[in-house]
Amino acid sequence: MTRLLFTLLVITLLTFLLGRFLGRFLYRRPAGSAARVDAGDALVQDPNCLTYLSKKGALEAKQGGVTHYFCGPACAEAFEKKKAGKESGGGK
């Protein structure tokens, strides 16, 4: 009876250790998720497509003392067209 309990204890211990060891490889986080955002790297919202992006990687456009941030040149151009349409009376 003692030998059976010892065998079960060893099997349980080996299963636990094997699970912990394999779990590190099978259930890893994606590479990018571990990266932390710097406190100084604020998120800004593109006024055209409404996506959030890093302030460091955004395109900047200053108009009338206001700085707008864009995810790409296409969004900046689309925003300019919308703004020009509103200023000319095309939008309400």
RODRENLUM-787427 format. One record per atom (N, C-alpha, C): x, y, z; residue in three letters. Coordinates in pm, whole numbers, plus 50000, padded with zeros to 5 digits. Layout:
<loses>
XYZALA;...
</loses>
This chain:
<loses>
500824988150000MET;500005000050000MET;500875012750000MET;501955012450076THR;502855023850083THR;503525026149948THR;503875015149882ARG;504515016149751ARG;503555022349649ARG;502285019049653LEU;501285024549563LEU;501105039549586LEU;501035043849711LEU;500915058149742LEU;502155065849696LEU;503325059949716PHE;504555066449673PHE;504575067849520PHE;504155057449449THR;504105057749303THR;503125068449255THR;501965069049317LEU;500975079349280LEU;501505093449308LEU;502205095149417LEU;502785108049452LEU;503835112149348LEU;504695102849308VAL;505725105749209VAL;505085108949074VAL;504085101449033ILE;503395104048905ILE;502725117748908ILE;502085120849021THR;501425133949034THR;502455145249027THR;503565143649094LEU;504615153849094LEU;505205155548954LEU;505485144548885LEU;506025145448749LEU;505025151748652LEU;503755148548667THR;502735154548581THR;502645169548605THR;502695173548731PHE;502645187748764PHE;503845195148705PHE;505055189748725LEU;506255196248674LEU;506285196648521LEU;505845185848458LEU;505795185548313LEU;504785195848260LEU;503655197048326GLY;502655206948286GLY;503165221148300GLY;503885223948408ARG;504455237348427ARG;505505240348321ARG;506325230448290PHE;507375232348192PHE;506795234248052PHE;505865225848012LEU;505265226947879LEU;504355239047868LEU;503755243047976GLY;502875254747975GLY;503585267447936GLY;504865268247968ARG;505625280147930ARG;505775281347780ARG;505795270147711PHE;505975270347566PHE;504645270047492PHE;503655263647548LEU;502375262347479LEU;501485274447497LEU;501595281147609TYR;500695292347639TYR;501455305347654TYR;502335307947560ARG;503095320447563ARG;502245332047514ARG;502555343647562ARG;501925355847512ARG;502545359347378ARG;501775365947292PRO;502355370747166PRO;503505380347194PRO;504435381147104ALA;505645388947125ALA;505365403647153ALA;504415409647084GLY;504145423847100GLY;503395427347227GLY;502725418047289SER;501895421347404SER;502715424047529SER;503965419547532ALA;504785421747650ALA;505395435747649ALA;505415442147535ALA;506005455447525ALA;505155465547601ALA;505815473947675ARG;505095484147752ARG;505175497547681ARG;504155505347698VAL;504115518647639VAL;504775528147737VAL;505655536547686ASP;506295546547771ASP;505255556247823ASP;505495561247943ALA;504555570748002ALA;504485583547918ALA;505595587247854GLY;505615599247772GLY;505045597247633GLY;504775584947597ASP;504255581947464ASP;502735581247472ASP;502105592647461ALA;500655593447474ALA;499955588547348ALA;498725584047366LEU;497905580247252LEU;497075592247208LEU;496955593647077VAL;496145604347020VAL;495165598046922VAL;494075605146895GLN;493045599846806GLN;493065607246673GLN;493055599546567ASP;492965605146433ASP;491555610546416ASP;491385623546382PRO;490035629146371PRO;489265624146249PRO;489925618046155ASN;489255613146035ASN;488725598946054ASN;489615589546084CYS;489195575546095CYS;488965571246240CYS;489235580046335LEU;488985577946477LEU;489795566646540LEU;490915562946479THR;491785552946540THR;492745559746637THR;493155552246738TYR;494135557346834TYR;495515552446792TYR;496495561146803LEU;497845557646765LEU;498825565046853LEU;500055560546850SER;501105566646929SER;501395580746878SER;501565589846969LYS;501835603746931LYS;503175604746858LYS;504115596046895LYS;505425596246831LYS;505365592246684LYS;504475583046649GLY;504405578146512GLY;503365584946427GLY;502675594846481ALA;501585601346408ALA;502095612946322ALA;501355615646215LEU;501625627446134LEU;500935639346200LEU;501625650546206GLU;501065662446271GLU;500685672846167GLU;499565679446193ALA;499155690746110ALA;498575701346203ALA;499135713346198LYS;498675724246284LYS;497795733546203LYS;496605736246258GLN;495665745346193GLN;495035754346298GLN;495215767146283GLY;494605776846375GLY;495005774646519GLY;496235770746545GLY;496715768646681GLY;496345754946738GLY;495645746646661VAL;495265733346706VAL;496105723046629VAL;496665713546700THR;497445703046636THR;496575690746619THR;496485685946497HIS;495755673646467HIS;496775662846436HIS;496465650446477TYR;497355639146453TYR;496645629146362TYR;497385623946263PHE;496795614846165PHE;497615602046157PHE;496925591146122CYS;497605578146110CYS;498355577045978CYS;497965584845879GLY;498645584345749GLY;498255595945662GLY;498915597445548PRO;498625608645459PRO;497215608245401PRO;496675596345380ALA;495315595345324ALA;494295601245420ALA;494445598545549CYS;493505604145648CYS;493685619345660CYS;494915624145649ALA;495145638545657ALA;494495645645539ALA;494625639845420GLU;494005645845301GLU;492485645345309GLU;491935634145356ALA;490475633045369ALA;489945643045471ALA;490685645145579PHE;490275654945680PHE;490295669045623PHE;491335672045544GLU;491425685245481GLU;490255687545385GLU;489885677345308LYS;488765678645215LYS;487455680745289LYS;487245673345397LYS;486015675045477LYS;485955689045536LYS;487095693545589LYS;487135706845651LYS;486915717745547LYS;487495716145428ALA;487305726045321ALA;485855726145276ALA;485205714445273GLY;483785713645235GLY;482895720445337GLY;483225719045465LYS;482415725445570LYS;482605740545569LYS;483825745145542GLU;484085759445540GLU;483445766345421GLU;483295759045309SER;482685765045190SER;481155764445194SER;480605758545301GLY;479165757845315GLY;478555744745266GLY;479395735045231GLY;478915722145182GLY;478345713345293GLY;478795714945416GLY;478325706645527GLY;477635715045632GLY;476805708945711LYS;476105716545814LYS;476625713245951LYS;
</loses>
